[in-house]
Amino acid sequence: MYELTDTSKVKHLFEGWKETLIYSCLQKVMGKIYVTNIDNPLSAMAYVGCFAFYAGVPDKELVMAKPGRFVIMVLQNEEWEACIEECFPESKKVKRYAIKKDTRFDRAFLKSLTDELQEGYELKAIDSDIYDMCLSQAVTRDFVSSFESKEKYLELGRGFVVLRSGRIVSGASSYTRYNEGIEIEVDTVEEERRKGLASIVCAALILRCLEEGLYPSWDAQNMNSVHLAEKLGYEFDHEYTAYEVL
């Protein structure tokens, strides 16, 4: 398996696949493109964070050379699905939920959500100190960990957290960045859920993105995430298959 530096060689393989994590790799903002044939690649894997997207002609060698300990594999078609199942029969087949990419947001409504923060909670943008705090606990690590360094996150990333008693209890951040926007990652510590905190941090992050001319893309792991997205103004698009591979 080889890292491809000239990503234009495989752009056509991913044509029409509306996944911003793929854009991140093709645009060389973050992530990598891997192939098994550098000169004439017929297959390619776009890898960023813990996600791998496979396109082109199914290639077992490319699948078996998974670049991380835990990888969420997303496939272009059923032929790739069969390839994954043959290579990793113990993998977990899951459904994920794509959200439309052309949302027109109600800024006044989003601002009203940020005004709902209760006393005792503090909304803060992710800065250098908050970045370090995010890395200190598992539930918040993914807010920043896909970026290669703190400096890269502070340059390219965007995010907000809610603090309570000096501890991060909820946050929304750029899991990844591409030229035109970000992919949102959101989570709340278990004991603080069902209080509207996720809505508040997501609204703040979306508003910041809109101010900067960035698109805040959303992809849902489960139906709770779909419902939160719809509350914020997004529209459901379709469900798709992925494989969680250890």
C-alpha positions as CSV (number, residue, x, y, z in Angstrom):
1,M,0.0,0.0,0.0
2,Y,1.3,3.4,-1.0
3,E,0.4,7.0,0.0
4,L,-0.6,8.9,-3.1
5,T,0.8,12.4,-3.3
6,D,-0.9,13.4,-6.5
7,T,-4.5,12.9,-5.4
8,S,-5.9,14.1,-8.8
9,K,-5.1,10.6,-10.1
10,V,-8.0,9.1,-8.1
11,K,-10.4,12.1,-7.9
12,H,-12.6,10.4,-10.6
13,L,-12.9,7.2,-8.5
14,F,-14.7,9.2,-5.8
15,E,-16.8,11.3,-8.2
16,G,-20.3,12.0,-6.9
17,W,-19.6,10.7,-3.4
18,K,-20.7,13.6,-1.1
19,E,-18.6,12.9,1.9
20,T,-16.6,15.9,3.2
21,L,-14.0,13.5,4.8
22,I,-13.1,12.4,1.3
23,Y,-12.9,16.1,0.2
24,S,-10.4,16.6,3.1
25,C,-8.1,13.9,1.7
26,L,-8.4,14.8,-2.0
27,Q,-7.8,18.5,-1.2
28,K,-4.8,17.5,1.0
29,V,-6.1,19.6,3.9
30,M,-5.8,16.5,6.2
31,G,-5.9,12.8,5.9
32,K,-4.3,10.6,3.2
33,I,-5.1,8.8,0.0
34,Y,-3.7,5.2,-0.3
35,V,-3.5,3.0,-3.4
36,T,-1.8,-0.3,-4.4
37,N,-0.7,1.1,-7.8
38,I,0.8,4.5,-7.8
39,D,1.2,4.8,-11.6
40,N,-2.3,3.7,-12.6
41,P,-4.5,3.4,-9.5
42,L,-7.8,1.5,-10.1
43,S,-8.7,1.6,-6.4
44,A,-8.2,4.0,-3.6
45,M,-8.8,4.5,0.1
46,A,-9.3,7.9,1.6
47,Y,-8.4,7.8,5.3
48,V,-8.8,10.5,7.9
49,G,-9.6,10.3,11.6
50,C,-10.8,6.7,12.0
51,F,-12.8,6.6,8.7
52,A,-11.7,4.8,5.5
53,F,-13.6,5.3,2.3
54,Y,-13.0,2.7,-0.5
55,A,-13.6,3.5,-4.2
56,G,-12.9,2.0,-7.6
57,V,-12.3,-1.7,-8.2
58,P,-12.5,-3.8,-5.0
59,D,-9.0,-4.5,-3.8
60,K,-8.4,-7.0,-0.9
61,E,-4.8,-5.9,-0.5
62,L,-6.0,-2.3,0.1
63,V,-8.6,-3.5,2.6
64,M,-6.2,-5.8,4.5
65,A,-3.7,-3.0,5.0
66,K,-6.0,-1.0,7.2
67,P,-4.1,2.0,8.6
68,G,-5.5,2.1,12.1
69,R,-6.3,-0.2,15.0
70,F,-10.0,0.7,14.9
71,V,-11.4,1.7,11.5
72,I,-14.9,2.6,10.3
73,M,-14.9,1.4,6.7
74,V,-17.3,3.0,4.3
75,L,-17.9,1.4,0.9
76,Q,-18.8,2.7,-2.5
77,N,-20.9,-0.3,-3.5
78,E,-22.0,-3.9,-2.6
79,E,-18.8,-5.4,-4.3
80,W,-16.7,-3.5,-1.8
81,E,-19.0,-4.7,1.0
82,A,-18.4,-8.3,0.0
83,C,-14.7,-7.6,-0.1
84,I,-14.7,-6.2,3.5
85,E,-16.8,-9.2,4.8
86,E,-14.3,-11.6,3.2
87,C,-11.3,-9.8,4.6
88,F,-12.7,-9.1,8.1
89,P,-15.6,-11.6,8.8
90,E,-15.7,-10.5,12.4
91,S,-16.3,-6.8,11.5
92,K,-19.5,-5.2,12.8
93,K,-21.9,-4.1,10.0
94,V,-23.7,-0.9,11.0
95,K,-26.0,1.7,9.5
96,R,-25.1,5.3,9.4
97,Y,-27.2,8.3,8.2
98,A,-26.2,10.9,5.6
99,I,-27.5,14.4,6.0
100,K,-28.1,16.8,3.1
101,K,-25.3,19.2,2.4
102,D,-27.3,22.2,1.2
103,T,-28.9,23.4,4.5
104,R,-30.2,26.9,4.8
105,F,-30.0,27.7,8.4
106,D,-32.3,30.0,10.5
107,R,-29.7,32.1,12.2
108,A,-32.2,33.8,14.6
109,F,-33.3,30.3,15.8
110,L,-29.8,29.1,16.3
111,K,-29.0,32.3,18.3
112,S,-32.0,31.7,20.5
113,L,-30.7,28.2,21.3
114,T,-27.3,29.6,22.5
115,D,-29.3,32.0,24.8
116,E,-30.8,29.0,26.6
117,L,-27.6,28.2,28.5
118,Q,-28.5,27.8,32.2
119,E,-26.7,29.4,35.1
120,G,-23.7,27.5,36.2
121,Y,-22.7,26.6,32.7
122,E,-20.2,28.5,30.5
123,L,-20.0,28.4,26.7
124,K,-16.4,28.8,25.3
125,A,-14.7,28.5,22.0
126,I,-11.9,25.9,21.8
127,D,-8.6,27.7,22.3
128,S,-5.2,26.4,23.3
129,D,-6.1,25.6,26.9
130,I,-9.5,24.0,26.0
131,Y,-7.7,21.9,23.3
132,D,-5.5,20.4,26.1
133,M,-8.6,19.8,28.2
134,C,-10.3,18.0,25.3
135,L,-7.4,15.5,25.1
136,S,-7.7,14.7,28.8
137,Q,-10.9,12.7,28.6
138,A,-12.2,10.0,26.2
139,V,-15.6,11.6,25.5
140,T,-14.0,14.9,24.3
141,R,-10.8,13.6,22.6
142,D,-12.4,13.3,19.2
143,F,-13.2,17.0,19.2
144,V,-9.5,17.7,18.3
145,S,-7.6,14.4,17.8
146,S,-8.0,14.0,14.0
147,F,-5.7,17.0,13.6
148,E,-2.0,16.3,13.5
149,S,-1.1,18.9,16.1
150,K,-2.5,21.6,18.3
151,E,-1.2,24.2,15.9
152,K,-3.1,22.6,13.0
153,Y,-6.3,22.5,15.0
154,L,-6.0,26.1,16.1
155,E,-5.4,27.1,12.5
156,L,-8.0,25.0,10.7
157,G,-10.4,23.7,13.4
158,R,-13.4,25.3,14.9
159,G,-15.3,24.3,18.1
160,F,-17.2,25.2,21.2
161,V,-17.6,23.5,24.6
162,V,-19.8,23.9,27.6
163,L,-18.0,24.0,30.9
164,R,-19.4,23.2,34.3
165,S,-17.2,23.7,37.4
166,G,-14.2,24.0,35.1
167,R,-14.9,20.6,33.4
168,I,-16.0,20.1,29.8
169,V,-19.5,18.5,29.8
170,S,-20.5,19.0,26.2
171,G,-18.9,20.1,23.0
172,A,-19.2,20.5,19.2
173,S,-16.1,20.7,17.1
174,S,-14.6,20.1,13.7
175,Y,-13.9,16.4,13.5
176,T,-12.2,17.2,10.1
177,R,-11.7,20.3,7.9
178,Y,-11.9,20.7,4.1
179,N,-11.5,23.8,2.1
180,E,-15.2,24.8,2.1
181,G,-16.1,23.8,5.6
182,I,-16.0,21.3,8.5
183,E,-17.5,18.0,9.5
184,I,-19.1,18.3,13.0
185,E,-18.4,16.0,15.9
186,V,-20.6,16.4,18.9
187,D,-20.9,14.7,22.3
188,T,-22.0,15.3,25.9
189,V,-20.9,13.5,29.1
190,E,-23.5,11.0,30.1
191,E,-24.7,12.7,33.3
192,E,-25.3,16.0,31.5
193,R,-27.4,14.6,28.6
194,R,-31.0,15.5,27.9
195,K,-30.4,19.1,29.0
196,G,-30.1,20.8,25.6
197,L,-26.4,21.3,25.8
198,A,-25.6,19.6,22.5
199,S,-28.1,21.9,20.8
200,I,-26.4,24.9,22.3
201,V,-22.8,24.1,21.4
202,C,-23.9,22.9,17.9
203,A,-25.8,26.2,17.3
204,A,-22.8,28.2,18.4
205,L,-20.5,26.3,16.1
206,I,-22.8,26.5,13.1
207,L,-23.2,30.3,13.6
208,R,-19.4,30.6,13.7
209,C,-19.0,28.7,10.5
210,L,-21.7,30.8,8.7
211,E,-19.9,33.9,9.8
212,E,-16.7,32.7,8.2
213,G,-18.3,31.3,5.0
214,L,-17.7,27.7,6.0
215,Y,-20.3,24.9,5.6
216,P,-20.9,22.9,8.8
217,S,-21.5,19.4,7.4
218,W,-23.2,16.7,9.5
219,D,-23.2,12.9,9.3
220,A,-25.1,10.9,11.9
221,Q,-24.1,7.7,13.7
222,N,-27.6,7.0,15.0
223,M,-31.1,8.3,15.0
224,N,-30.6,10.5,18.0
225,S,-28.0,12.4,16.0
226,V,-30.4,12.6,13.1
227,H,-33.1,14.1,15.3
228,L,-30.6,16.7,16.7
229,A,-29.5,17.6,13.2
230,E,-33.2,18.1,12.2
231,K,-33.8,20.3,15.2
232,L,-30.9,22.5,14.0
233,G,-32.3,22.8,10.5
234,Y,-30.7,19.9,8.6
235,E,-32.6,17.4,6.5
236,F,-32.1,13.7,6.4
237,D,-30.8,12.3,3.1
238,H,-30.3,8.5,3.2
239,E,-28.9,5.7,5.3
240,Y,-25.8,3.8,4.3
241,T,-23.7,0.8,5.4
242,A,-20.4,0.9,7.2
243,Y,-18.2,-1.7,8.9
244,E,-16.5,-1.2,12.3
245,V,-13.2,-3.1,12.2
246,L,-10.9,-3.7,15.1
